[in-house]
Amino acid sequence: MKEVATLVIIKPDGLKKSLTGNILSRLSETKLKIIGARVVKVDEELARRHYQHLAKEPFYPELQKYITGKIHGENRVMALVYWGKDAITKVRKIAGETNPEEADPVSIRGAYGRILTTGLFENAVHASSDPKEAEREIKLWFRPDEISLKLYEAKETFKENVKTRVWV
């Protein structure tokens, strides 16, 4: 078993229902290390890029509303990077099947998920499906300096005239 990284997102419904602690407790059973964590306001562009592989699906518009918080009135998610031996398999086992009705009742999705009347799976968490997808997703949600281990190649760049917000 190789040490790998995986992305976990606690989705808007998980935050709205105050399930963060319960979900993190369940994920701690994996004995993996959290090497990155941040609360993110999900805009349309980030949502589009994250779910680009589902863009042609009929449920895609609802999925966009879901991850950007328009369904729950809660536009924030918690993105985490877990790292360790067989991380993807371990996290996906605890997360459970994508469809909450097919998920083991003791899994995160089995315990906290539901299917909305629109047919959308409200399943509380996202978990990367494989190493290639995990790398794509981690690079999308995190900058290299936001992760405590060197996972992938990175470079330093300097940008002039970039407007940014700073603390007063």
N, C-alpha and C positions, 0 to 999 in steps of 0.2 A: 504494500500500500504506500503510495507516494503522498507526500505532503502537498496539498493544493489549497487554493483559496476559493471561496464561493461568496456570492452576494445574497444577502437576505434583506428583504424590505418588509417592514411592518406597515401594512397599507392603512389608508385613512379610516376604515372601519375598525381596525385594531386599536388605533389611537383614540378614536371617538368613544369606544367602549371601555377605555382604560385597561386594555389587555396586554400592554407592553411588558409589565412585570411578569405576568403569567407566561407569555411567549418566551421571554428571555430565560426564565427558569427552566422551561422545557428544553430550550436550545442548549442550556448549560449541561444537560445530560450527555451531550456529545463529547464533552471534555476538550472541545476545540478552543482556540484562542480567538478573542475578538481583537482584530488588528486595525480596525477602522470603524468609526461610528459617527453619524451626523443626522440631524433632523433637517429635512429638505422640504421646501415649498415647491411642489411640482408644477412647472409651467407646461404649456401645450407642446413646446419643442422637446423638452426632456421626455414627456410622455410618448410623443411620436417616435423618438429615437429608441426608447426602451422597448416599445411594442411594435417596431417596424416589421417584424416577421409575421404579425397578425393583421396588418393593414388591410388585407383583402377579405378578411372574415366579416360576416354580417354583424357580429357583436362588437366590432371594433369601436364604433362611436360611443357605445355604452361603456366600454373598457376605458376609453379616454376620459369620460366623465368621472368614472370611478377613481382612477389613479390621481386625477387632478382635484379630487375632493368635491366635485360638483354634486355628487349624489348624497354625501354625508354632511356637507357644509364644513368640512374639515380638510383644508388644503395643506396637509403636511403628512409626511411619512418619516419613518426612521429607517435609514439605510445602514447596514452593517456588513463588514467583511469578516468572515470567519476563516481561520486557517488551521490546517493540521492534516493528519493522516486520514485519507478518504473523506474529506470534508463534504464534498458534494453529495455523496451517497448517504452519509450520516444525517445531514440537514434535511434532505428530501424525505428520508424515512420518518423523521419526527414531524415534518411539515404535513405529510400525508398526500393523498391524491388531490389533484387540482379541483375536481368535482367534490364538494363537501359531502354529498350523499354517498359517494363511493369511498370516501376516506375512512380509515380506521377511526372509530369513535374516540380513541385515546390520543390520536394525532392532533396537531394544532388545528388543521382545517376541519377535521371531524368534530372536534369539540366546539369550535368558534365560528365555523363557516355556515353559510346558507345560500340558497339559490333565490335570487330576486324574481319577482313576477315577470320581469323582462327576459329571464333566462340567464342573466349574468351571474357568474359564480362570485359571490362575495366570500373570499376565502382567507382573509386576514393577513396572509403572508405571501411573499414571492420568494422562490428559491431557484438559483441557477440550475439549469438542466445538465450541463456538461462543462468540461474545462474551457473549451473555446468560447462558449456563451458566457461563462463566468468572467473571463478576461475582458470580453467586449463590454459587459455590464459594469464591472468594477471600474474600468477606464471611463465609462460614461458618467458614473455617479460620484467618483472620487478623483481628486488630483493626487499625484504621487506623494506629496508631502502630507497628505491627510491619512496616510497609511503607515503604520509603525514598522513594517518590514519592506524591504525592496522586493516587490513581486515581479515587476516587468521593467524593461528598459525605459529610462526616462532621460531627459536632457534639460539643461537650464536654458532659459530664454530671457531676453530683456525686451520689454515693450515700452516704447516711449509714448507719451501723450495718451495714456490709457486712464480713463476716468474711473475712479473707484471710491467706495465709501470707506471711511476710516472712523475709528472711535474718537469722540471729542474728549 
